[in-house]
Amino acid sequence: MARNLEFAEGEIYHIFNRGVDKRVIFQDEEDFDRFLECMLLFNDTEPIGSIYENHFNKKKECLGHAVSKTRLVEFVCYCLNPNHFHFILRQVAERGIEKFMHKLMGYSKYFNNKYKRSGSLFQGPFRAVHVTSNEQLLHTSVYVNLNNLAHKLGHGVSKSSWEEYTSKDKQSICTAKNIVLEQFNDFSEYKRFANESLEWILENKESAEFILEG
């Protein structure tokens, strides 16, 4: 877990981690889907049992639906790249981020079993940055939503909440995306902001350190 950072209800945090030795943690579409379902199913104050053993028997209730009645966190946005992930989360339950991230690391059991490996999958405890200003929130949302472009990755090898932001009708993981979107007249305005923000981030990495590294 992030050192010297106490998570508080109602506060927003940029959470990220990568594979140990920068190894790939999502090798195919099934891996992405598995992790996305973990993001949904583990976001619950109540224990859900082993999804490893049940292999998502409740899949029809998962992707695109808010499964939990009592969430630990709310997603503002997310991205999954081959060897790392980023979340922007708002904590809504006591120790919600800590509990959620602990549960989410159960993905390692699935991955190690599938690929016949052992040992740690992730590079130590997750890292976290407290998002303390609206400017930081907006720019970080762009960095996360368009992270595949920030790293010059093809869309096919990444998953992000960008598509959830583009459609009002799409049921989504990001139940708190309106924290960002309600600040713009419409999505096209946010898209213009996102393109300009991403260009600034890529051209001014040192100035944007509060977004990139915290």
Summary of the structure (lengths in Angstrom):
residues: 214
radius of gyration: 16.5
end to end distance: 14.2
largest distance: 49.6
contacts: 620
relative contact order: 0.18
helix: 42%
strand: 15%
